[in-house]
Amino acid sequence: MADQRTQADEQDTWIPDDEWEAIVANVPLVSVDLVIRHEGGVVLGLRENEPARGEWFVPGGTVFKNETLTDAVHRVADEELGVDVTIESRLGTFEHFYDTSEVDGVDSKHYLATAFEVTLDDDNLEMDAQHSKLEVFEPPYENLHPYVERYLNALE
């Protein structure tokens, strides 16, 4: 669980587990989500961790302190997919409420997620441990997580 970081003066600092638990239990998390346009559809990953375990979801991650949203988009693309992306548009900020969390003793999670429409700069995607599969989903989109559906509706 000790995988949450902040960015201060370009040096990553790990947030201790007890502090991360307090943060998740008490405040919304600022994050970015990547709606990746590719081959006529969007790239989604099958999530292996909470929240949304077992769901097809867009790649995303929390924003570090002192990190701009656009820098976070590029970092998340590199960390989760092993590639860089081109930002095409900002789709907006969305609230996500989950009744589950990866933190023991915390039964919910709240995100303020800014979604970006992006395209891949390289087709050689490398999955991270958060996803067991990556696939391109093409319209008509069916049976996707409601938060993913909101992003896809924002593309139209």
DRENPA-3360 file (N, C-alpha, C; in nm, 2 decimals, always signed):
BEGIN
1 = MADQRTQA = +0.08/-0.12/+0.00/+0.00/+0.00/+0.00/+0.09/+0.13/+0.00 ~ +0.21/+0.12/+0.04/+0.29/+0.24/+0.05/+0.34/+0.28/-0.08 ~ +0.25/+0.31/-0.17/+0.28/+0.35/-0.31/+0.24/+0.49/-0.34 ~ +0.20/+0.57/-0.25/+0.16/+0.70/-0.27/+0.27/+0.80/-0.25 ~ +0.29/+0.89/-0.34/+0.40/+0.99/-0.33/+0.35/+1.13/-0.34 ~ +0.44/+1.22/-0.30/+0.42/+1.36/-0.33/+0.55/+1.40/-0.41 ~ +0.54/+1.51/-0.48/+0.66/+1.56/-0.55/+0.69/+1.70/-0.49 ~ +0.81/+1.71/-0.43/+0.85/+1.83/-0.37/+1.00/+1.86/-0.43;
9 = DEQDTWIP = +1.01/+1.97/-0.49/+1.14/+2.01/-0.55/+1.20/+1.89/-0.63 ~ +1.12/+1.83/-0.71/+1.16/+1.72/-0.80/+1.21/+1.60/-0.73 ~ +1.19/+1.58/-0.60/+1.23/+1.46/-0.53/+1.10/+1.39/-0.48 ~ +1.08/+1.27/-0.52/+0.97/+1.19/-0.47/+0.98/+1.16/-0.33 ~ +0.87/+1.17/-0.25/+0.86/+1.14/-0.11/+0.75/+1.05/-0.09 ~ +0.77/+0.94/-0.02/+0.66/+0.84/+0.01/+0.58/+0.89/+0.12 ~ +0.45/+0.88/+0.12/+0.36/+0.91/+0.23/+0.35/+0.79/+0.31 ~ +0.38/+0.80/+0.44/+0.36/+0.68/+0.53/+0.22/+0.63/+0.53;
17 = DDEWEAIV = +0.21/+0.50/+0.55/+0.08/+0.43/+0.54/-0.03/+0.50/+0.63 ~ +0.01/+0.53/+0.75/-0.09/+0.59/+0.84/-0.14/+0.73/+0.79 ~ -0.05/+0.80/+0.73/-0.09/+0.93/+0.68/-0.18/+0.91/+0.55 ~ -0.14/+0.82/+0.47/-0.22/+0.79/+0.35/-0.36/+0.75/+0.39 ~ -0.37/+0.66/+0.49/-0.50/+0.62/+0.54/-0.58/+0.74/+0.58 ~ -0.53/+0.83/+0.66/-0.60/+0.95/+0.70/-0.64/+1.04/+0.58 ~ -0.56/+1.05/+0.48/-0.59/+1.12/+0.36/-0.71/+1.06/+0.29 ~ -0.70/+0.93/+0.26/-0.81/+0.86/+0.19/-0.94/+0.87/+0.27;
25 = ANVPLVSV = -0.93/+0.86/+0.40/-1.05/+0.86/+0.49/-1.12/+0.99/+0.49 ~ -1.04/+1.10/+0.47/-1.10/+1.23/+0.50/-1.10/+1.33/+0.39 ~ -1.03/+1.31/+0.28/-1.03/+1.42/+0.17/-1.04/+1.35/+0.04 ~ -1.10/+1.43/-0.06/-1.10/+1.38/-0.20/-0.95/+1.38/-0.25 ~ -0.93/+1.28/-0.34/-0.80/+1.27/-0.41/-0.80/+1.34/-0.54 ~ -0.71/+1.42/-0.57/-0.70/+1.49/-0.70/-0.62/+1.39/-0.80 ~ -0.68/+1.37/-0.91/-0.62/+1.27/-1.00/-0.64/+1.31/-1.15 ~ -0.57/+1.24/-1.24/-0.59/+1.26/-1.38/-0.63/+1.12/-1.44;
33 = DLVIRHEG = -0.72/+1.12/-1.54/-0.75/+1.00/-1.61/-0.73/+1.03/-1.76 ~ -0.68/+0.92/-1.82/-0.64/+0.93/-1.96/-0.74/+0.86/-2.05 ~ -0.81/+0.93/-2.13/-0.91/+0.87/-2.23/-0.83/+0.86/-2.36 ~ -0.77/+0.74/-2.38/-0.68/+0.72/-2.49/-0.75/+0.68/-2.62 ~ -0.75/+0.77/-2.72/-0.81/+0.74/-2.85/-0.70/+0.66/-2.93 ~ -0.75/+0.55/-2.98/-0.66/+0.46/-3.05/-0.73/+0.37/-3.15 ~ -0.69/+0.36/-3.27/-0.75/+0.27/-3.37/-0.90/+0.27/-3.37 ~ -0.96/+0.39/-3.37/-1.11/+0.40/-3.38/-1.18/+0.38/-3.25;
41 = GVVLGLRE = -1.11/+0.36/-3.14/-1.18/+0.33/-3.01/-1.10/+0.40/-2.90 ~ -1.11/+0.34/-2.78/-1.04/+0.39/-2.66/-0.97/+0.27/-2.59 ~ -0.85/+0.30/-2.54/-0.78/+0.19/-2.47/-0.82/+0.19/-2.32 ~ -0.86/+0.07/-2.28/-0.90/+0.05/-2.14/-0.82/-0.07/-2.08 ~ -0.80/-0.06/-1.95/-0.73/-0.16/-1.88/-0.82/-0.24/-1.78 ~ -0.80/-0.37/-1.77/-0.88/-0.45/-1.67/-0.81/-0.43/-1.54 ~ -0.88/-0.36/-1.45/-0.82/-0.33/-1.32/-0.80/-0.45/-1.23 ~ -0.68/-0.45/-1.16/-0.65/-0.56/-1.07/-0.66/-0.51/-0.92;
49 = NEPARGEW = -0.68/-0.38/-0.90/-0.68/-0.33/-0.76/-0.80/-0.24/-0.74 ~ -0.83/-0.21/-0.62/-0.94/-0.12/-0.58/-0.90/+0.02/-0.60 ~ -0.99/+0.11/-0.63/-1.13/+0.08/-0.65/-1.15/+0.04/-0.80 ~ -1.27/-0.02/-0.82/-1.31/-0.06/-0.96/-1.23/-0.19/-1.00 ~ -1.19/-0.27/-0.90/-1.12/-0.40/-0.94/-1.22/-0.48/-1.03 ~ -1.16/-0.54/-1.13/-1.24/-0.63/-1.22/-1.31/-0.55/-1.33 ~ -1.30/-0.42/-1.33/-1.37/-0.33/-1.43/-1.27/-0.29/-1.54 ~ -1.32/-0.27/-1.66/-1.25/-0.20/-1.76/-1.25/-0.05/-1.74;
57 = FVPGGTVF = -1.13/+0.01/-1.72/-1.13/+0.15/-1.68/-1.01/+0.22/-1.76 ~ -1.02/+0.35/-1.76/-0.91/+0.43/-1.82/-0.79/+0.43/-1.73 ~ -0.67/+0.44/-1.78/-0.55/+0.46/-1.70/-0.56/+0.59/-1.63 ~ -0.51/+0.60/-1.51/-0.51/+0.72/-1.43/-0.43/+0.71/-1.30 ~ -0.42/+0.83/-1.24/-0.34/+0.83/-1.11/-0.36/+0.96/-1.04 ~ -0.31/+0.96/-0.91/-0.32/+1.08/-0.83/-0.21/+1.18/-0.88 ~ -0.24/+1.31/-0.86/-0.15/+1.41/-0.89/-0.06/+1.44/-0.77 ~ +0.07/+1.45/-0.79/+0.16/+1.48/-0.68/+0.16/+1.63/-0.64;
65 = KNETLTDA = +0.19/+1.66/-0.52/+0.20/+1.80/-0.48/+0.31/+1.86/-0.57 ~ +0.28/+1.99/-0.61/+0.37/+2.07/-0.69/+0.38/+2.01/-0.84 ~ +0.29/+1.92/-0.88/+0.29/+1.87/-1.01/+0.17/+1.93/-1.09 ~ +0.20/+1.98/-1.21/+0.09/+2.03/-1.29/+0.00/+1.91/-1.34 ~ -0.12/+1.94/-1.38/-0.21/+1.83/-1.43/-0.15/+1.77/-1.56 ~ -0.09/+1.86/-1.65/-0.03/+1.81/-1.77/+0.09/+1.72/-1.74 ~ +0.17/+1.76/-1.65/+0.29/+1.68/-1.61/+0.24/+1.55/-1.55 ~ +0.13/+1.55/-1.48/+0.08/+1.42/-1.42/+0.03/+1.33/-1.53;
73 = VHRVADEE = -0.03/+1.39/-1.64/-0.08/+1.31/-1.75/+0.04/+1.23/-1.81 ~ +0.15/+1.30/-1.84/+0.27/+1.24/-1.90/+0.33/+1.14/-1.81 ~ +0.34/+1.17/-1.67/+0.39/+1.07/-1.58/+0.31/+0.95/-1.57 ~ +0.18/+0.96/-1.56/+0.09/+0.85/-1.55/+0.10/+0.76/-1.68 ~ +0.10/+0.82/-1.79/+0.12/+0.75/-1.92/+0.25/+0.67/-1.92 ~ +0.35/+0.73/-1.87/+0.48/+0.66/-1.87/+0.48/+0.54/-1.76 ~ +0.43/+0.57/-1.64/+0.43/+0.47/-1.54/+0.33/+0.35/-1.57 ~ +0.21/+0.38/-1.62/+0.11/+0.28/-1.64/+0.11/+0.21/-1.77;
81 = LGVDVTIE = +0.17/+0.28/-1.87/+0.17/+0.23/-2.01/+0.31/+0.22/-2.08 ~ +0.40/+0.29/-2.02/+0.54/+0.28/-2.07/+0.56/+0.37/-2.20 ~ +0.46/+0.46/-2.22/+0.47/+0.55/-2.34/+0.44/+0.69/-2.30 ~ +0.47/+0.78/-2.39/+0.42/+0.92/-2.37/+0.30/+0.94/-2.46 ~ +0.22/+1.04/-2.43/+0.10/+1.07/-2.50/+0.10/+1.22/-2.54 ~ +0.01/+1.25/-2.64/-0.02/+1.38/-2.68/-0.15/+1.42/-2.63 ~ -0.16/+1.53/-2.55/-0.29/+1.57/-2.50/-0.36/+1.64/-2.61 ~ -0.48/+1.59/-2.64/-0.57/+1.65/-2.74/-0.67/+1.75/-2.69;
89 = SRLGTFEH = -0.73/+1.72/-2.57/-0.82/+1.81/-2.50/-0.84/+1.77/-2.36 ~ -0.89/+1.87/-2.28/-0.93/+1.84/-2.14/-1.08/+1.82/-2.14 ~ -1.13/+1.71/-2.10/-1.27/+1.68/-2.10/-1.35/+1.74/-1.98 ~ -1.27/+1.77/-1.88/-1.34/+1.83/-1.76/-1.30/+1.76/-1.63 ~ -1.35/+1.80/-1.52/-1.33/+1.74/-1.39/-1.45/+1.67/-1.35 ~ -1.44/+1.55/-1.30/-1.55/+1.46/-1.27/-1.53/+1.41/-1.13 ~ -1.64/+1.39/-1.05/-1.63/+1.34/-0.92/-1.66/+1.19/-0.93 ~ -1.58/+1.11/-0.86/-1.59/+0.97/-0.85/-1.61/+0.93/-0.71;
97 = FYDTSEVD = -1.71/+0.86/-0.68/-1.74/+0.81/-0.54/-1.74/+0.65/-0.54 ~ -1.65/+0.59/-0.46/-1.65/+0.45/-0.46/-1.68/+0.40/-0.31 ~ -1.75/+0.29/-0.30/-1.77/+0.23/-0.17/-1.67/+0.12/-0.13 ~ -1.55/+0.14/-0.19/-1.44/+0.05/-0.16/-1.31/+0.12/-0.17 ~ -1.21/+0.07/-0.11/-1.08/+0.13/-0.11/-0.97/+0.02/-0.09 ~ -0.85/+0.05/-0.13/-0.74/-0.04/-0.11/-0.68/-0.03/+0.02 ~ -0.73/+0.07/+0.10/-0.67/+0.10/+0.23/-0.75/+0.02/+0.34 ~ -0.68/-0.06/+0.42/-0.75/-0.14/+0.52/-0.81/-0.04/+0.62;
105 = GVDSKHYL = -0.94/-0.06/+0.66/-1.01/+0.02/+0.75/-1.08/+0.14/+0.69 ~ -1.06/+0.17/+0.56/-1.13/+0.28/+0.50/-1.22/+0.22/+0.39 ~ -1.35/+0.24/+0.40/-1.45/+0.17/+0.32/-1.50/+0.25/+0.20 ~ -1.43/+0.37/+0.17/-1.48/+0.45/+0.06/-1.36/+0.53/+0.00 ~ -1.38/+0.58/-0.12/-1.28/+0.66/-0.18/-1.35/+0.77/-0.26 ~ -1.30/+0.89/-0.26/-1.35/+1.00/-0.34/-1.24/+1.06/-0.42 ~ -1.27/+1.07/-0.55/-1.17/+1.14/-0.64/-1.23/+1.26/-0.71 ~ -1.15/+1.36/-0.73/-1.18/+1.47/-0.82/-1.08/+1.44/-0.94;
113 = ATAFEVTL = -1.14/+1.38/-1.04/-1.06/+1.34/-1.16/-1.07/+1.43/-1.28 ~ -0.96/+1.48/-1.32/-0.97/+1.56/-1.45/-0.93/+1.47/-1.56 ~ -1.02/+1.45/-1.66/-1.00/+1.36/-1.77/-0.94/+1.43/-1.89 ~ -0.85/+1.37/-1.95/-0.79/+1.43/-2.07/-0.80/+1.33/-2.19 ~ -0.84/+1.38/-2.30/-0.84/+1.30/-2.42/-0.70/+1.30/-2.48 ~ -0.64/+1.19/-2.50/-0.50/+1.18/-2.54/-0.48/+1.08/-2.65 ~ -0.37/+1.09/-2.73/-0.34/+0.99/-2.83/-0.20/+0.94/-2.79 ~ -0.17/+0.82/-2.83/-0.04/+0.76/-2.80/+0.07/+0.81/-2.89;
121 = DDDNLEMD = +0.19/+0.83/-2.84/+0.30/+0.87/-2.92/+0.38/+0.74/-2.97 ~ +0.34/+0.63/-2.91/+0.41/+0.50/-2.95/+0.30/+0.39/-2.92 ~ +0.30/+0.29/-3.01/+0.21/+0.18/-3.00/+0.25/+0.07/-2.91 ~ +0.38/+0.07/-2.86/+0.43/-0.03/-2.77/+0.40/-0.01/-2.63 ~ +0.27/-0.05/-2.59/+0.23/-0.03/-2.46/+0.28/-0.14/-2.37 ~ +0.32/-0.10/-2.24/+0.36/-0.20/-2.14/+0.27/-0.18/-2.02 ~ +0.21/-0.29/-1.98/+0.11/-0.28/-1.87/+0.19/-0.27/-1.74 ~ +0.12/-0.20/-1.64/+0.18/-0.20/-1.51/+0.10/-0.30/-1.43;
129 = AQHSKLEV = +0.13/-0.31/-1.30/+0.07/-0.42/-1.21/-0.08/-0.39/-1.18 ~ -0.13/-0.27/-1.21/-0.27/-0.23/-1.19/-0.36/-0.30/-1.29 ~ -0.31/-0.34/-1.40/-0.39/-0.39/-1.51/-0.35/-0.53/-1.55 ~ -0.44/-0.62/-1.57/-0.41/-0.76/-1.62/-0.42/-0.76/-1.77 ~ -0.49/-0.67/-1.84/-0.51/-0.67/-1.98/-0.53/-0.52/-2.02 ~ -0.49/-0.49/-2.14/-0.52/-0.37/-2.21/-0.59/-0.40/-2.34 ~ -0.70/-0.34/-2.37/-0.77/-0.36/-2.50/-0.83/-0.23/-2.55 ~ -0.84/-0.23/-2.68/-0.91/-0.12/-2.75/-1.06/-0.15/-2.76;
137 = FEPPYENL = -1.14/-0.06/-2.70/-1.29/-0.08/-2.71/-1.34/+0.02/-2.82 ~ -1.42/-0.03/-2.91/-1.48/+0.05/-3.01/-1.63/+0.07/-2.99 ~ -1.68/+0.18/-3.05/-1.82/+0.21/-3.04/-1.90/+0.10/-3.11 ~ -2.02/+0.07/-3.08/-2.09/+0.13/-2.96/-2.04/+0.07/-2.83 ~ -2.01/+0.15/-2.73/-1.96/+0.11/-2.61/-2.07/+0.05/-2.52 ~ -2.05/-0.07/-2.47/-2.15/-0.13/-2.39/-2.09/-0.19/-2.26 ~ -2.17/-0.20/-2.16/-2.14/-0.26/-2.03/-2.00/-0.22/-1.97 ~ -1.98/-0.09/-1.98/-1.86/-0.03/-1.92/-1.90/+0.04/-1.78;
145 = HPYVERYL = -1.80/+0.06/-1.70/-1.82/+0.13/-1.57/-1.88/+0.26/-1.60 ~ -1.98/+0.30/-1.52/-2.05/+0.43/-1.54/-1.96/+0.55/-1.55 ~ -1.84/+0.55/-1.47/-1.75/+0.66/-1.48/-1.68/+0.67/-1.62 ~ -1.65/+0.55/-1.67/-1.59/+0.54/-1.81/-1.69/+0.59/-1.91 ~ -1.82/+0.55/-1.89/-1.93/+0.59/-1.99/-1.94/+0.75/-1.98 ~ -1.93/+0.81/-1.87/-1.93/+0.96/-1.86/-1.82/+1.02/-1.94 ~ -1.70/+0.96/-1.93/-1.59/+1.01/-2.01/-1.62/+1.00/-2.16 ~ -1.67/+0.88/-2.20/-1.69/+0.86/-2.34/-1.80/+0.95/-2.39;
153 = NALE = -1.90/+0.98/-2.31/-2.01/+1.08/-2.35/-1.95/+1.22/-2.37 ~ -1.85/+1.25/-2.29/-1.79/+1.38/-2.30/-1.71/+1.40/-2.42 ~ -1.67/+1.29/-2.49/-1.59/+1.29/-2.61/-1.68/+1.33/-2.73 ~ -1.81/+1.30/-2.72/-1.90/+1.33/-2.83/-1.93/+1.47/-2.85;
% end
